[in-house]
Structures are given as C-alpha cells and as structure tokens.
Amino acid sequence: MAPPEDAPGHPDYRFTLANERTLLAWLRTALALVAGGVAVATYAPDLGVRWGSAVVALGLVFSGLAVAVLGYRRWRGNEAAIRAGRPLPASWLMPTVAAAVAAVVVVVAVLVGVEVLGR
C-alpha cells in the first residue's frame, strides 16, 4: 500500500513530473541547436567568409551542449527544492540561452551581409 500523498517528505508527483517535462523541453532545445549547427555546416559551407560557416556551426553545437548540461543542472536543483519543500531556485538559464541565440543570429546576419555585399 502506497503512503498517502500528504505524508511528510513525500512531494507531490505533479511537481516532479512537471519538472521532468521542463528538462525534456531543454533537451529538445539543445538537440535543435545541435541539429542547426549540423545543418549550417552541411548546407551553408560558404557563409560570407571561408570560416564563417564553421564559426556559426560550432557556436550552435556548443550552445546545444551548454543548454543540455545547464538544463540538467536546473532540473536537479529544482528537484532538490521540491523534495525539501523550498522555493525553486532562481534561474539564469533562459536569459543566457536567449543571449547565446541572439549572438549567433547577429554573427549570421553579419556573415550574410558580407556575402550579399561581396557579390
């Protein structure tokens, strides 16, 4: 027989499952960034300058790696807070990912501008 949901030390499963879904969303985002890096390396080999495609592709792949690792760390911190009954820790992951994606977009815009103006 399972302990009642309001037993001491027993977190509500809904919070744990929501936390898990959030981790899966971060992992999907990481996978999309890596796939974008592979796509740039494969289908845009000459992006403005000879090394442009490699820089953008590596930026996307390393961003994907960082998002996966940081998403896991966020999941682990949230899980510990849920189990201890504490408020969830503040997260800087969202602004960091937004800044990284914005940086990649700026680099791509500059490289595309160089390619278009170089014609």
N, C-alpha and C positions, 0 to 999 in steps of 0.2 A: 504494500500500500504506500503510495507517494505521500510525502509530507504536505500539509496544507500550504497554499501559496503565501499565506501571511506568516509562515513560520520564520523565526529570527534567522538571519543570514541567508535567506532564500530570495534572490532577486526575481523580479517579475520577468518571465521569459520573453514577454513582448519587447522589453527594452534590449535584452540581449540579442534577439533576432533582428531588431531594427538596426542595432549597431553592426551586426554581421552584414546586413544588406548595404549599409553605408560603405563598409570595407569592400564589398564586391563592386560597388559603383566606382570607388577609387581605383580598383584593379582594372576595371573596364576602361577607365580614362587612361591609365598607364599603358594598357595594351593598344589603345587607339593612337597614343603618341608614338609608340614604337612602330606601329604599322605606318603611320605618317612618315616617319623617318626612313623606313624601308622604301616607301613609295617615292619619296623625293630622290633617294639615291638611285632608284631603278629608272624612273621615268623623267627625271629632270637633271640629267648628268651635267648639263652646261647651264648653270643658273647665273648669268651675268658675268661671272669671272670663273676661271678654271676651278678654283677651290670652293666656290660658293655653295654648290650642292652638298659637298662633304660637310661643310660647317653646319648647314641647316639640318641635314640628316643626323649628324652626331648630336646636335642640340636637342632634337626631338627624341632621339633614343635615350640620351642621358636624362632628359626631363621625365620620360616614362619610367626609367629606373628609379629616379628620386620619388616620383609620385607613388609607386608601388611600395617602396620602403617606408616612406612617411605615412602613407595610408595605414599600413600595418601598425606602425608605432601609435598612430592616433586610435586605432581600434583597441590596441592593448591598454592604452591609458584610459579610454572610456570604459572598457570592460572592468578594470580595477575600480574605477569610481562607482560604477553601477553596483558592483558586489559589496563595496564598503558603504554604500548609501550616501556618498558625497556628490556634490555638484560636478558636472562634467568639466574637465579642464578646458581652458581657452585654447583655441586652435588658430595657428597662423598658416595652416596648410592652404586654405582657399586663396588668401591674397598672394601667397608665394607661387602657387600654380598659375594664377591669373597673370602675375608679373612675368613668369617664365614664358608663357604662351604669347604674351604681348611682345616680349623681346624677340621671340622667333618671328613673329609677324612683321616687326619693324625690319629685321635683317632681310627677310624675304622681300619686303617692299623695296628696300634699297637695292637689292640684287636684281630684282625685276626692272627697276628703274634704270639701272646701269645697262641691262641688256637691251631695253627698248631704246634708250638714248644712243646706244652704240651702233644701232643699225643704220 
